[in-house]
């Protein structure tokens, strides 16, 4: 029997979330083991955030340059596709994790390569790549940071068709002539934007009546309009019934519910995520395999005093930056409990409570135009029982926006809590708005009174002057 190695904390998963849990625990003086079955750095580094944004950056930069007099004529040609893909490969470190391994070891964490499974309380068995086995025990905590995976719908022919998921969409070295994209969420619209600009003929198939359904409706409308103008076909209120592809290669056919057949060279399904918890041994600690793990605000699994689920695995906010935020909270809570320090997990915005998961989740959609939002939409605020008012302003009417681009199109909305006179949410849609978001996040998280925001003077002429216009509109 392999002798068990003991650590204060055992982390399952070495993506950005697991890395941050390890970092915070090590900073508090705790010993840490990290178990990873793929690449250290996780989904974000190799198949999501970094490669997708490396693909999108030249697309967005060219689109913005084409709207600037004196520069527009110089950027009328196609993108240098091989250069864009090579740039993407550089940002993924060519799918090698040497640098991230060095960082992890540099903070004093011990890396175990292999697949880790729970075998009872505070006990993890690691099946190594060579068939070897290691047993790890945790004095204080085990943190499940295994993330999520793309879900394919249960459709006739889909397995044989070998469709793209987000992983293939961000790592492909070939531009498909015709790309069918199923799903109108963030992954769908970002990948449609990228591959359309790289030369694909893109058809976006959306079950609902618009894009980006979890955001304010005007955001999806502006993105759909821009994709259409760029040459993509956007079809809403359609449902895919089957997929056909002989031998899993060559032409692929998507069959719609009404019988219509649409042909392409690749099909991307961007239709949801599932937790990577199906083979973690959860049944050995009384939990159901394959489920999202319910946690409290310190990210400790409900009903446990030692098991944590951080990042996508808890389904609170499936975003890398939000998972890293949770990791900082969870790491602090693990350390406090280990050192028997009083916790502030019931204190909103306290050191051990991931309050932003409920009230102030920021997100940027890197399309053209960009969409940036934080906090609640109007519908969400009303559903939560807040008495609110939506205040809208045309971003194109701001002086800084007209300087940023000819024909600038965009919109801003802030959701004002009428009882407390604070902001519950903010959404921007337009070129370059991603860099406006953090000011909105601070306003929402800080619960800054609207009267005090009046004294936050935006520099002229910048797009951020939209804040003044929104406040003026609110005041009437």
C-alpha positions in Angstrom: 0.0 0.0 0.0 1.3 3.4 -1.0 2.2 5.6 2.0 0.0 8.7 2.2 1.6 12.1 1.9 0.0 14.7 4.1 -0.5 18.4 3.3 -2.6 21.1 4.9 -4.5 21.6 1.6 -5.0 19.4 -1.4 -6.3 21.2 -4.6 -7.9 19.2 -7.4 -7.2 21.2 -10.6 -4.4 23.5 -11.6 -6.3 26.0 -13.7 -6.4 29.7 -12.7 -8.8 28.9 -9.9 -6.7 26.1 -8.4 -3.5 28.1 -8.8 -5.0 31.0 -6.8 -6.3 28.8 -4.0 -2.8 27.3 -3.8 -1.2 30.8 -3.9 -3.4 32.1 -1.1 -3.0 29.0 1.1 0.8 29.1 0.6 0.9 32.9 1.4 -0.8 32.0 4.7 2.0 29.4 5.5 0.0 26.3 4.7 1.5 23.3 2.8 -0.3 22.6 -0.5 -0.5 19.8 -3.0 -2.0 20.4 -6.4 -3.3 17.6 -8.7 -3.7 18.1 -12.4 -4.6 15.6 -15.2 -4.0 17.9 -18.1 -2.0 21.2 -18.5 -1.2 23.4 -15.6 -3.0 26.7 -16.4 -6.3 25.0 -17.3 -9.0 25.7 -19.8 -8.5 29.5 -19.7 -4.9 29.4 -20.7 -5.1 26.9 -23.5 -8.7 26.6 -24.8 -10.7 29.6 -23.7 -9.8 33.1 -22.5 -6.3 33.5 -23.8 -6.5 31.8 -27.3 -10.0 33.3 -28.0 -8.9 36.8 -27.2 -5.7 36.4 -29.1 -7.9 35.5 -32.1 -10.2 38.4 -31.5 -7.8 41.2 -30.8 -6.7 41.7 -34.5 -10.3 41.4 -35.6 -11.4 44.2 -33.2 -8.4 46.4 -33.9 -8.9 46.2 -37.6 -12.6 47.0 -37.3 -11.9 50.0 -35.1 -9.1 51.2 -37.5 -11.5 51.1 -40.4 -13.7 53.7 -38.7 -10.8 56.3 -38.3 -10.4 58.8 -41.1 -6.8 58.9 -42.4 -6.3 55.3 -41.3 -9.3 53.4 -42.7 -8.0 53.1 -46.3 -4.8 51.5 -45.0 -6.6 48.5 -43.4 -9.0 47.5 -46.1 -7.3 44.2 -46.9 -7.8 40.8 -45.3 -6.2 39.8 -42.0 -2.9 37.8 -42.2 -4.5 34.6 -41.0 -1.2 32.6 -40.5 0.1 35.5 -38.4 -3.1 35.6 -36.3 -3.0 31.9 -35.7 0.7 32.0 -34.8 0.0 34.8 -32.4 -2.7 32.7 -30.8 -0.2 29.8 -30.5 2.3 32.0 -28.8 -0.3 33.0 -26.2 -1.1 29.3 -25.4 2.7 28.7 -25.1 2.1 26.2 -27.9 0.1 24.1 -25.5 3.0 23.5 -23.2 2.8 24.3 -19.5 6.5 24.6 -18.5 6.1 28.3 -17.4 3.1 27.7 -15.3 4.6 24.6 -13.7 7.6 26.7 -12.7 5.4 29.4 -11.2 3.5 26.8 -9.2 6.6 25.2 -7.9 8.0 28.7 -7.2 5.3 29.4 -4.6 6.2 26.2 -2.8 3.3 24.1 -3.9 3.8 20.4 -4.8 2.4 19.3 -8.2 1.1 15.8 -8.8 0.5 14.8 -12.4 -2.5 12.5 -12.7 -6.2 12.1 -12.1 -7.3 12.7 -8.5 -10.3 11.1 -6.9 -11.7 11.5 -3.4 -11.6 8.3 -1.3 -13.4 9.4 1.8 -13.0 12.5 3.9 -9.8 14.5 3.3 -8.2 11.6 1.3 -7.3 11.9 -2.4 -5.9 9.0 -4.6 -3.9 10.2 -7.6 -3.7 7.9 -10.6 -0.5 8.9 -12.3 0.2 8.8 -16.1 2.4 5.8 -15.8 -0.1 3.7 -13.9 1.4 4.7 -10.5 -0.7 5.7 -7.6 -0.2 8.3 -4.9 -2.3 8.9 -1.8 -2.7 12.4 -0.4 -4.4 13.4 2.8 -5.4 16.9 3.8 -5.1 18.2 7.4 -7.6 21.0 6.7 -9.2 21.2 3.3 -9.6 19.7 -0.1 -10.6 22.2 -2.8 -12.4 21.0 -6.0 -11.2 23.3 -8.8 -11.9 21.1 -11.7 -13.9 23.6 -13.8 -16.4 22.7 -16.4 -16.6 21.2 -19.9 -18.6 21.9 -23.0 -21.9 20.1 -23.3 -23.2 18.6 -26.6 -26.9 18.2 -26.9 -28.4 14.8 -27.4 -29.1 14.9 -31.1 -29.3 12.2 -33.7 -25.9 11.9 -35.5 -24.0 14.4 -33.3 -21.4 11.9 -32.0 -20.6 10.7 -35.5 -20.4 14.3 -36.8 -17.5 15.1 -34.5 -18.5 18.8 -34.0 -16.4 21.5 -32.6 -16.8 22.6 -29.0 -15.1 25.7 -27.6 -11.8 23.8 -27.5 -11.7 23.1 -31.2 -13.0 26.6 -32.0 -10.1 28.3 -30.1 -7.3 25.9 -31.2 -8.0 25.1 -34.9 -5.2 25.6 -37.3 -7.5 25.7 -40.3 -10.1 28.2 -41.3 -13.3 26.4 -42.3 -14.8 27.6 -45.5 -18.3 27.5 -44.0 -18.7 27.5 -40.2 -22.1 26.8 -38.6 -22.4 28.1 -35.0 -25.2 26.7 -32.8 -25.8 28.9 -29.8 -26.1 32.7 -29.3 -24.3 33.1 -26.0 -20.8 34.5 -25.4 -18.8 31.6 -26.9 -21.1 31.5 -30.0 -20.9 35.2 -30.8 -17.2 35.6 -30.0 -16.2 32.6 -32.2 -18.6 33.7 -35.0 -16.9 37.1 -34.9 -13.4 35.7 -35.0 -13.8 33.1 -37.7 -15.9 35.4 -39.9 -13.1 37.9 -39.9 -10.5 35.2 -40.6 -12.4 34.1 -43.8 -15.1 31.7 -42.8 -18.7 32.0 -44.1 -20.5 32.0 -40.8 -24.1 31.0 -40.1 -25.2 31.5 -36.5 -28.2 29.4 -35.4 -30.0 30.5 -32.2 -32.9 28.9 -30.5 -34.1 32.1 -28.8 -35.2 35.4 -30.3 -31.8 37.2 -29.8 -28.1 37.0 -29.0 -26.6 37.2 -25.5 -29.9 36.4 -23.7 -28.5 36.9 -20.2 -27.6 40.5 -20.9 -29.7 43.6 -21.7 -31.5 43.0 -25.0 -29.9 46.0 -26.7 -26.4 44.4 -26.4 -27.4 41.3 -28.4 -29.2 43.5 -31.0 -26.1 45.6 -31.6 -23.9 42.5 -31.9 -26.3 40.8 -34.3 -26.5 43.9 -36.5 -22.7 44.1 -36.6 -22.2 40.4 -37.4 -24.8 40.7 -40.2 -23.0 43.7 -41.7 -19.7 41.8 -41.6 -21.2 39.1 -43.7 -22.4 36.5 -41.2 -25.9 35.1 -41.3 -27.8 35.3 -38.0 -30.9 33.2 -37.7 -33.0 33.3 -34.5 -35.9 31.2 -33.3 -34.5 28.0 -35.0 -33.9 24.6 -33.4 -31.4 22.0 -34.5 -33.0 18.5 -34.7 -30.1 16.4 -36.1 -26.6 16.5 -37.5 -25.2 14.5 -40.4 -21.6 13.9 -41.4 -20.6 10.7 -43.2 -17.4 9.2 -41.6 -17.0 12.2 -39.3 -15.1 14.2 -41.9 -15.9 16.5 -44.9 -19.2 18.3 -45.3 -21.5 18.5 -42.3 -25.2 19.1 -42.5 -27.4 20.5 -39.7 -31.1 19.6 -39.9 -33.5 22.1 -38.4 -36.7 21.2 -36.6 -38.8 22.0 -39.7 -36.7 19.8 -42.0 -34.5 22.5 -43.5 -30.9 21.4 -44.2 -27.9 23.7 -43.8 -24.5 22.6 -45.0 -21.1 23.6 -43.7 -17.5 22.5 -43.4 -17.5 22.6 -39.6 -20.2 23.0 -36.9 -19.5 24.5 -33.5 -21.9 23.8 -30.7 -21.8 26.5 -28.0 -24.8 25.4 -26.1 -23.7 25.1 -22.4 -21.3 23.8 -19.8 -21.4 20.9 -17.3 -19.3 20.4 -14.2 -16.2 18.2 -14.3 -17.3 16.4 -11.2 -18.5 13.1 -12.6 -15.4 11.0 -11.7 -14.1 12.6 -8.6 -15.3 10.1 -6.1 -17.9 12.4 -4.7 -20.0 9.4 -3.8 -17.4 8.5 -1.2 -18.3 11.6 0.8 -22.1 11.4 0.3 -22.3 13.7 -2.8 -23.7 13.0 -6.2 -21.2 12.6 -9.0 -21.6 14.9 -12.0 -23.4 17.6 -10.2 -22.7 21.3 -9.5 -21.5 21.6 -5.9 -23.6 23.9 -3.7 -21.4 26.1 -1.5 -21.7 28.9 1.1 -20.2 32.3 0.5 -16.7 31.1 1.6 -17.0 28.4 -1.1 -17.2 25.6 1.4 -19.5 22.8 0.3 -22.8 22.9 2.2 -22.8 20.2 4.8 -19.0 19.7 4.9 -16.4 21.2 7.2 -13.4 20.5 4.9 -14.5 20.3 1.3 -14.5 23.4 -0.9 -15.7 23.9 -4.5 -14.2 26.9 -6.2 -14.8 28.3 -9.7 -17.1 26.7 -12.3 -17.6 23.6 -10.2 -20.0 25.5 -7.9 -22.0 27.1 -10.7 -22.1 30.6 -9.1 -20.4 32.5 -12.0 -18.7 30.7 -14.8 -16.0 33.2 -15.6 -12.3 32.9 -15.0 -11.9 36.2 -13.2 -14.8 35.4 -10.9 -13.4 32.0 -10.2 -10.1 33.6 -9.3 -12.0 36.0 -7.0 -13.6 33.0 -5.3 -10.2 31.4 -5.0 -8.9 34.4 -3.1 -11.9 34.3 -0.7 -11.7 30.5 -0.3 -7.9 30.6 0.3 -8.4 33.2 3.0 -11.2 31.2 4.6 -9.3 28.0 4.6 -6.3 29.7 6.2 -8.5 31.4 8.8 -10.2 28.2 9.8 -6.9 26.3 9.9 -5.5 29.0 12.2 -8.8 29.3 14.2 -9.2 32.9 13.3 -12.8 34.2 13.5 -14.4 34.3 10.0 -16.4 37.0 8.3 -18.3 34.7 6.0 -21.7 36.2 7.1 -20.4 39.7 6.6 -21.3 41.0 3.1 -18.2 42.2 1.3 -16.1 40.7 4.1 -12.8 39.0 3.7 -14.3 35.5 3.6 -17.5 36.1 1.6 -17.8 36.0 -2.2 -20.5 38.6 -2.2 -19.7 39.8 -5.7 -21.0 36.5 -7.1 -24.5 37.7 -6.2 -24.3 41.4 -6.7 -21.5 42.5 -9.0 -20.3 39.9 -11.6 -18.4 41.8 -14.3 -18.2 40.4 -17.9 -16.8 41.6 -21.2 -17.9 40.1 -24.5 -15.1 40.7 -27.0 -17.1 41.1 -30.1 -17.4 44.1 -32.4 -19.0 46.0 -30.8 -17.8 45.0 -27.3 -20.3 44.4 -24.6 -19.5 45.0 -20.9 -21.7 44.6 -17.9 -21.7 44.3 -14.2 -24.3 43.6 -11.6 -28.0 43.1 -12.4 -29.9 43.7 -15.6 -33.2 45.5 -15.4 -35.2 42.3 -15.5 -33.0 40.7 -12.8 -33.3 43.7 -10.5 -37.0 43.7 -10.8 -37.2 40.0 -10.2 -35.2 40.4 -7.1 -37.8 42.8 -5.7 -35.8 46.1 -6.0 -37.6 49.3 -7.0 -35.4 50.4 -9.8 -35.2 52.7 -12.8 -33.2 52.0 -16.0 -31.4 55.1 -17.3 -30.2 54.9 -21.0 -27.9 57.0 -23.1 -26.8 56.8 -26.7 -23.0 56.3 -26.5 -22.6 57.7 -30.0 -23.7 61.1 -28.7 -20.7 61.3 -26.4 -17.9 63.5 -27.8 -15.2 61.0 -27.0 -17.1 58.3 -28.9 -17.3 60.4 -32.0 -13.6 60.9 -31.9 -13.0 57.2 -31.3 -14.7 56.2 -34.5 -16.7 57.7 -37.3 -20.3 56.5 -37.1 -19.9 55.2 -33.5 -22.9 53.1 -32.5 -23.5 52.1 -28.9 -25.6 52.4 -25.8 -25.2 52.6 -22.1 -27.6 51.7 -19.3 -27.4 52.0 -15.5 -29.9 50.5 -13.1 -30.6 52.8 -10.2 -32.1 51.5 -6.9 -34.6 54.2 -6.2 -34.8 53.4 -2.5 -31.1 53.4 -1.7 -30.0 55.8 -4.6 -27.1 53.4 -5.6 -26.4 51.4 -8.8 -27.5 47.8 -9.1 -26.1 47.3 -12.5 -24.4 48.9 -15.5 -24.2 47.7 -19.2 -22.3 49.2 -22.0 -22.3 48.2 -25.7 -20.0 49.8 -28.2 -16.5 49.8 -29.5 -13.9 50.0 -26.7 -16.3 49.8 -23.8 -14.5 46.9 -22.1 -12.1 49.5 -20.5 -15.1 51.4 -19.1 -16.3 48.4 -17.0 -14.1 48.6 -14.0 -15.3 52.1 -13.0 -18.8 50.6 -13.1 -17.8 47.6 -11.1 -16.3 49.9 -8.4 -19.5 52.0 -8.3 -21.7 48.8 -7.9 -19.4 47.1 -5.4 -18.8 50.2 -3.4 -22.5 51.1 -3.4 -21.5 54.6 -4.2 -24.4 57.0 -3.8 -25.6 58.6 -7.0 -25.1 62.0 -5.5 -21.4 61.2 -4.8 -20.9 59.9 -8.4 -21.9 63.4 -9.5 -18.5 64.5 -8.2 -16.6 61.8 -10.1 -15.7 64.1 -13.1 -14.9 62.2 -16.3 -12.0 63.6 -18.4 -13.0 65.3 -21.6 -13.1 64.2 -24.4 -13.3 60.5 -23.4 -16.0 57.9 -23.8 -16.2 57.7 -20.0 -18.0 61.1 -20.2 -21.1 58.8 -20.7 -21.2 58.6 -16.9 -22.0 62.4 -16.7 -24.6 62.0 -19.4 -26.3 59.1 -17.6 -26.3 61.1 -14.3 -27.8 64.1 -16.1 -30.4 61.9 -17.7 -31.3 60.5 -14.3 -31.6 63.9 -12.7 -33.7 65.1 -15.6 
